Amino acid sequence: MKTLLRSLSIVTIALAVVPFGANAELSEDTHITRDDHTRLDIERATFDEFKRFYDAGYPPASVMLQGASLGMSLEDMVYLAVMSDPDRAAEFYTTAVNLMPSLPGWACRTGNVSDRYANYFTTEQLGSPASIRAMADEWFDNARVLAPFPDWKQNQAHVNASVSELASLADASKYWYKPGGDRGSPIFVSLYRDIREIVVGGVDALRAAQQSGRSSVPAVVVYNHSFQRPLSRYGAEASVTEIANEFFDKRIEITAVPAWEAGDFHMQASVADLMALVNTEVNRGVRQDESTIERKISENGGVVTAPLLVTLLRTGTGQVWIDSPATLEVANSMGVSEVPVTLFYQDIDRQPCGAPSACEAQICGAAKAAGGIVQCEADSGQ
């Protein structure tokens, strides 16, 4: 076994900030996100670093190669550059197009630009009190999301939401993860635009807030794209094999858990299903002490408490990796029927830069979305 694949290739990321013109300032938080799969939050320092390079007169090609080393796509680098200096949009566009043949295939994303840099709004624009339903409608109807994105691990949240409204929206039959413990975290509200569904996470915490008489609780809104689904859409008998096949065949994913390192997990999975799905010998890395694992399971009443980390790799016919095959094997030998699992997704099926016309169109769209005026090859149909 190999240990869990945290990263198979440099991750493609995109910048999403409150739109502003040539003289406006960047919003307080820089939220960098990949709209086709993983979402990442990175600090404002990244934007500032790039802006300093551009302001100091560094050649755009050098700055963009630095961006590639950080895992940024060409499209996203152009967006960031034009945000920094819209008057140089044509220069940035031309530089990116010329760099294409020298960069790996992943530098050309496979998504489309139309909603890439979505309009943002603030809670002040919704009035007081801020309604979760109104926020959801902005996403469902207009692809508009709240800004800035809060660092909830530092006790930030989008809003203090009404407990009564959250209770009216909550449905125990709708879920995408199971909390790993009471960490005093906010209530997560997951919005699925393509199916216009609102799923409230942490129902137990919400119930506790009701019982204590609280009128509001911190809430963080999770925005999902068309490839993402709540786990409950698969039904109570969902298997990891079924979920894996959906990803391998259709690129459908379950929304990520808020904090896997704190024990959040997606589901209780069948040990037999996992044994059939995972090649534990291929996945094996450092040999784990099976007697220690067996003792821990026995001490916990015959159950596995720490979630197994399962990575689904969409390449070829698809591969499945697990962080602790020894735990799975011991659980199987002890007759344990289910174990908690947290799912991770990796997709390296990227459009190659050898098909430059589509890539050029994406770069052009990014420059325009950032406020640049640029004449692109894509505009003339060449």
C-alpha positions as CSV (number, residue, x, y, z in Angstrom):
1,M,0.0,0.0,0.0
2,K,1.0,3.5,-0.5
3,T,-0.2,5.9,2.2
4,L,-3.1,8.2,1.3
5,L,-2.4,10.3,-1.7
6,R,-2.6,13.9,-0.4
7,S,-1.6,15.2,-3.8
8,L,-1.0,13.4,-7.1
9,S,0.0,16.4,-9.2
10,I,0.2,20.1,-8.6
11,V,-3.4,21.3,-7.8
12,T,-5.1,23.7,-10.2
13,I,-6.6,26.7,-8.4
14,A,-8.5,29.8,-9.3
15,L,-8.9,33.2,-7.7
16,A,-12.3,34.3,-6.6
17,V,-12.6,37.7,-5.0
18,V,-15.1,40.5,-4.9
19,P,-15.0,42.1,-8.4
20,F,-13.3,45.5,-8.5
21,G,-12.1,48.0,-11.1
22,A,-8.6,49.3,-11.9
23,N,-8.4,51.5,-8.9
24,A,-10.2,49.4,-6.3
25,E,-8.6,47.4,-3.5
26,L,-8.6,43.7,-3.0
27,S,-11.1,42.5,-0.5
28,E,-9.9,41.5,3.0
29,D,-9.8,37.8,2.2
30,T,-8.5,36.1,-0.9
31,H,-10.4,32.9,-1.6
32,I,-8.8,30.7,-4.1
33,T,-10.9,27.9,-5.4
34,R,-11.0,25.2,-8.0
35,D,-14.4,25.1,-9.5
36,D,-14.0,21.6,-11.0
37,H,-13.0,19.8,-7.9
38,T,-11.2,20.8,-4.7
39,R,-11.6,24.1,-2.9
40,L,-8.6,25.7,-1.1
41,D,-8.4,28.8,0.9
42,I,-5.1,30.7,0.9
43,E,-3.9,33.8,2.6
44,R,-3.9,37.3,1.1
45,A,-0.1,37.1,1.0
46,T,-0.2,35.1,-2.2
47,F,-2.0,38.0,-4.1
48,D,0.3,40.5,-2.5
49,E,3.4,38.6,-3.5
50,F,2.2,38.4,-7.2
51,K,1.3,42.1,-7.2
52,R,4.8,43.1,-5.8
53,F,6.4,41.1,-8.7
54,Y,4.3,42.9,-11.3
55,D,4.7,46.3,-9.7
56,A,8.4,45.9,-9.6
57,G,8.6,45.3,-13.3
58,Y,9.4,41.6,-13.3
59,P,8.7,40.0,-16.7
60,P,5.2,38.5,-16.7
61,A,6.6,35.1,-18.0
62,S,8.8,34.8,-14.9
63,V,5.9,35.6,-12.6
64,M,3.6,33.1,-14.3
65,L,6.2,30.4,-14.1
66,Q,6.3,31.1,-10.4
67,G,2.5,30.7,-10.4
68,A,2.8,27.4,-12.2
69,S,5.2,26.2,-9.5
70,L,2.5,27.0,-7.0
71,G,0.0,24.9,-8.9
72,M,-2.0,27.8,-10.6
73,S,-3.5,27.3,-14.0
74,L,-2.7,29.8,-16.8
75,E,-6.3,31.0,-16.7
76,D,-6.1,31.8,-13.0
77,M,-2.7,33.4,-13.3
78,V,-4.0,35.8,-16.0
79,Y,-7.0,36.6,-13.9
80,L,-4.8,37.4,-11.0
81,A,-2.4,39.5,-13.1
82,V,-5.1,41.5,-14.7
83,M,-6.7,42.1,-11.3
84,S,-3.3,43.6,-10.3
85,D,-3.0,45.8,-13.4
86,P,-5.9,45.8,-15.9
87,D,-4.0,48.2,-18.3
88,R,-1.5,45.4,-19.0
89,A,-4.2,42.8,-19.9
90,A,-3.1,42.3,-23.5
91,E,0.5,41.8,-22.4
92,F,-0.5,39.2,-19.8
93,Y,-2.8,37.4,-22.3
94,T,0.0,37.2,-24.9
95,T,2.5,36.0,-22.4
96,A,0.2,33.2,-21.2
97,V,-0.6,32.0,-24.7
98,N,3.2,31.9,-25.5
99,L,3.9,30.0,-22.4
100,M,1.3,27.3,-23.1
101,P,3.6,24.9,-25.1
102,S,6.2,24.9,-22.2
103,L,3.8,24.0,-19.4
104,P,2.3,20.7,-18.4
105,G,-1.2,19.7,-19.5
106,W,-2.8,20.4,-16.2
107,A,-2.1,24.1,-16.7
108,C,-5.1,24.2,-19.0
109,R,-8.2,23.6,-17.0
110,T,-11.1,21.6,-18.4
111,G,-13.9,23.8,-16.9
112,N,-15.6,26.8,-18.6
113,V,-15.2,30.4,-17.7
114,S,-18.8,31.6,-17.5
115,D,-19.3,31.3,-13.8
116,R,-15.6,31.0,-12.9
117,Y,-15.3,34.4,-11.3
118,A,-18.8,34.7,-9.9
119,N,-20.4,37.9,-8.6
120,Y,-20.1,38.3,-4.9
121,F,-22.4,40.0,-2.4
122,T,-22.2,40.8,1.3
123,T,-24.7,40.1,4.1
124,E,-25.3,43.9,4.3
125,Q,-26.9,43.7,0.9
126,L,-29.5,41.2,2.2
127,G,-30.7,43.4,5.0
128,S,-31.1,42.3,8.6
129,P,-31.5,39.7,9.8
130,A,-29.7,37.8,7.0
131,S,-31.7,35.0,5.7
132,I,-30.2,31.6,4.8
133,R,-33.0,31.1,2.3
134,A,-32.2,34.5,0.6
135,M,-28.5,33.5,0.4
136,A,-29.5,30.2,-1.2
137,D,-31.7,31.9,-3.7
138,E,-28.8,34.2,-4.7
139,W,-26.7,31.1,-5.5
140,F,-29.5,29.2,-7.1
141,D,-30.8,32.0,-9.3
142,N,-27.8,34.3,-9.9
143,A,-24.6,32.2,-9.1
144,R,-23.8,34.9,-6.5
145,V,-21.9,33.9,-3.3
146,L,-21.2,35.6,0.0
147,A,-17.9,37.4,0.5
148,P,-15.5,37.2,2.2
149,F,-15.0,33.5,2.8
150,P,-14.7,33.0,6.6
151,D,-11.9,31.0,8.2
152,W,-14.3,29.0,10.4
153,K,-11.4,27.3,12.2
154,Q,-10.5,30.7,13.6
155,N,-14.1,31.1,14.9
156,Q,-15.3,33.1,11.8
157,A,-18.6,32.5,10.0
158,H,-20.6,34.0,7.2
159,V,-23.5,35.0,9.4
160,N,-25.2,34.5,12.8
161,A,-28.1,32.6,11.4
162,S,-31.6,32.3,13.0
163,V,-31.9,29.0,14.8
164,S,-35.6,28.9,13.9
165,E,-34.9,29.4,10.2
166,L,-32.1,26.7,10.3
167,A,-34.5,24.3,12.1
168,S,-37.1,24.9,9.4
169,L,-34.6,24.0,6.7
170,A,-32.9,21.1,8.5
171,D,-33.9,17.6,7.5
172,A,-32.2,14.6,9.2
173,S,-32.7,12.6,6.0
174,K,-30.4,15.0,4.1
175,Y,-26.7,15.0,4.9
176,W,-23.2,14.8,3.4
177,Y,-21.0,14.0,6.5
178,K,-21.0,13.0,10.1
179,P,-19.2,15.3,12.6
180,G,-16.2,13.8,14.4
181,G,-17.0,15.3,17.7
182,D,-18.3,18.5,19.4
183,R,-15.7,21.1,18.5
184,G,-17.9,24.1,18.9
185,S,-17.8,24.6,15.2
186,P,-20.4,26.6,13.2
187,I,-23.4,25.1,11.6
188,F,-22.6,24.3,7.9
189,V,-25.3,24.9,5.3
190,S,-24.5,23.1,2.0
191,L,-26.1,24.6,-1.2
192,Y,-26.5,22.5,-4.3
193,R,-27.3,24.8,-7.2
194,D,-28.2,22.4,-9.9
195,I,-30.7,20.5,-7.8
196,R,-31.7,23.6,-5.7
197,E,-31.2,21.7,-2.5
198,I,-30.3,23.1,1.0
199,V,-28.7,20.6,3.3
200,V,-28.0,21.7,6.9
201,G,-25.1,19.9,8.6
202,G,-24.7,19.4,12.3
203,V,-28.3,18.7,13.1
204,D,-27.4,17.5,16.6
205,A,-25.7,20.8,17.3
206,L,-28.6,22.7,16.0
207,R,-31.0,20.7,18.2
208,A,-28.8,21.5,21.2
209,A,-28.9,25.3,20.3
210,Q,-32.7,25.0,20.3
211,Q,-32.8,23.3,23.6
212,S,-30.6,25.9,25.2
213,G,-32.9,28.7,24.0
214,R,-30.4,30.3,21.6
215,S,-31.9,32.6,19.0
216,S,-28.9,32.5,16.6
217,V,-25.8,30.5,15.8
218,P,-22.7,31.0,13.6
219,A,-23.3,29.5,10.1
220,V,-21.0,28.9,7.2
221,V,-22.4,28.5,3.7
222,V,-20.8,25.8,1.5
223,Y,-21.3,26.4,-2.2
224,N,-21.5,23.3,-4.4
225,H,-21.1,22.9,-8.2
226,S,-22.8,20.6,-10.6
227,F,-20.5,17.7,-10.0
228,Q,-21.1,17.7,-6.2
229,R,-23.8,15.8,-4.3
230,P,-24.9,15.3,-0.7
231,L,-24.3,11.7,0.4
232,S,-28.0,11.3,1.2
233,R,-28.8,11.4,-2.5
234,Y,-27.5,7.8,-2.7
235,G,-29.8,6.5,0.0
236,A,-29.1,4.8,3.3
237,E,-27.6,1.7,1.7
238,A,-25.0,3.5,-0.4
239,S,-21.7,1.7,-0.8
240,V,-18.2,3.0,-1.5
241,T,-18.2,1.0,-4.7
242,E,-21.3,2.8,-5.9
243,I,-19.9,6.2,-5.0
244,A,-16.5,5.4,-6.6
245,N,-18.1,4.3,-9.8
246,E,-20.1,7.5,-10.0
247,F,-16.8,9.4,-9.7
248,F,-15.0,7.2,-12.2
249,D,-17.8,7.2,-14.8
250,K,-19.4,10.7,-14.3
251,R,-17.0,12.7,-12.1
252,I,-19.7,13.0,-9.4
253,E,-18.3,13.7,-5.9
254,I,-19.7,13.9,-2.4
255,T,-19.2,17.3,-0.8
256,A,-16.0,17.3,1.3
257,V,-16.3,17.1,5.0
258,P,-15.4,20.3,6.9
259,A,-12.5,18.9,9.0
260,W,-11.3,15.3,8.3
261,E,-8.3,15.9,10.6
262,A,-10.8,16.3,13.5
263,G,-12.5,13.1,12.7
264,D,-15.3,14.2,10.4
265,F,-16.3,11.4,8.1
266,H,-18.7,10.7,5.2
267,M,-20.2,7.4,6.0
268,Q,-20.1,4.0,7.7
269,A,-18.8,1.7,5.0
270,S,-19.1,-2.0,4.6
271,V,-15.9,-3.8,5.4
272,A,-16.6,-6.5,2.8
273,D,-17.2,-3.8,0.2
274,L,-13.9,-2.1,1.0
275,M,-12.0,-5.4,1.0
276,A,-13.3,-6.1,-2.5
277,L,-12.5,-2.6,-3.7
278,V,-9.1,-1.9,-2.2
279,N,-6.0,-3.9,-3.1
280,T,-4.4,-3.8,0.4
281,E,-1.1,-5.2,-0.8
282,V,-0.6,-2.5,-3.5
283,N,-1.7,0.1,-1.0
284,R,0.7,-1.1,1.7
285,G,3.5,1.1,2.9
286,V,4.9,1.0,6.4
287,R,3.8,-2.2,8.1
288,Q,1.5,-1.4,11.0
289,D,1.4,-3.4,14.2
290,E,-1.8,-5.4,13.8
291,S,-1.8,-6.5,17.4
292,T,-2.0,-2.9,18.5
293,I,-4.8,-2.2,16.1
294,E,-6.7,-5.3,17.3
295,R,-6.3,-4.2,20.9
296,K,-7.7,-0.7,20.1
297,I,-10.7,-2.1,18.4
298,S,-11.4,-4.4,21.3
299,E,-11.0,-1.6,23.8
300,N,-13.5,0.4,21.8
301,G,-16.2,-2.2,22.0
302,G,-15.4,-4.0,18.7
303,V,-15.7,-0.9,16.6
304,V,-13.3,1.2,14.6
305,T,-13.5,4.8,15.8
306,A,-10.9,6.7,13.7
307,P,-12.1,7.2,10.1
308,L,-10.2,5.4,7.3
309,L,-9.1,7.9,4.7
310,V,-10.1,6.6,1.2
311,T,-8.8,8.3,-1.9
312,L,-10.5,7.7,-5.2
313,L,-8.2,8.3,-8.2
314,R,-9.9,8.9,-11.5
315,T,-7.4,7.7,-14.0
316,G,-7.8,4.8,-16.4
317,T,-10.4,2.5,-15.0
318,G,-10.0,4.2,-11.5
319,Q,-8.0,3.3,-8.5
320,V,-8.8,3.3,-4.7
321,W,-6.3,4.0,-2.0
322,I,-6.6,3.7,1.7
323,D,-4.4,5.1,4.4
324,S,-4.5,2.1,6.8
325,P,-5.0,-1.2,5.0
326,A,-3.9,-3.0,8.2
327,T,-6.9,-1.5,10.1
328,L,-9.2,-2.7,7.4
329,E,-7.7,-6.2,7.4
330,V,-7.8,-6.5,11.2
331,A,-11.4,-5.3,11.3
332,N,-12.3,-7.9,8.7
333,S,-10.6,-10.7,10.6
334,M,-12.4,-9.6,13.8
335,G,-15.8,-9.7,12.1
336,V,-16.4,-5.9,12.2
337,S,-19.0,-5.2,9.6
338,E,-18.6,-1.4,9.1
339,V,-15.9,1.2,9.5
340,P,-16.1,5.0,9.2
341,V,-14.5,6.4,6.0
342,T,-13.7,9.9,4.8
343,L,-13.5,10.2,1.0
344,F,-11.0,12.2,-1.0
345,Y,-11.1,12.7,-4.7
346,Q,-8.2,13.0,-7.2
347,D,-8.7,13.7,-10.9
348,I,-5.7,14.1,-13.2
349,D,-7.7,13.8,-16.4
350,R,-6.8,17.2,-17.7
351,Q,-7.1,18.8,-21.1
352,P,-3.7,19.0,-22.7
353,C,-2.2,22.3,-23.8
354,G,-1.7,20.6,-27.1
355,A,-5.3,21.7,-27.9
356,P,-4.5,25.5,-27.6
357,S,-7.7,27.0,-29.0
358,A,-9.8,26.0,-26.0
359,C,-7.1,27.1,-23.6
360,E,-6.7,30.4,-25.4
361,A,-10.4,31.0,-25.0
362,Q,-10.2,30.3,-21.3
363,I,-7.3,32.7,-20.8
364,C,-9.0,35.4,-22.8
365,G,-12.2,35.0,-20.7
366,A,-10.2,35.2,-17.5
367,A,-8.5,38.5,-18.6
368,K,-11.9,40.0,-19.5
369,A,-13.5,38.7,-16.3
370,A,-10.8,40.5,-14.3
371,G,-11.6,43.8,-16.0
372,G,-9.1,43.9,-18.8
373,I,-9.7,45.1,-22.3
374,V,-8.0,42.7,-24.7
375,Q,-8.5,41.5,-28.3
376,C,-8.0,37.8,-28.3
377,E,-7.6,35.2,-31.1
378,A,-10.8,33.6,-29.8
379,D,-12.7,36.9,-30.6
380,S,-11.9,36.7,-34.3
381,G,-12.7,33.0,-34.5
382,Q,-9.1,32.2,-35.6
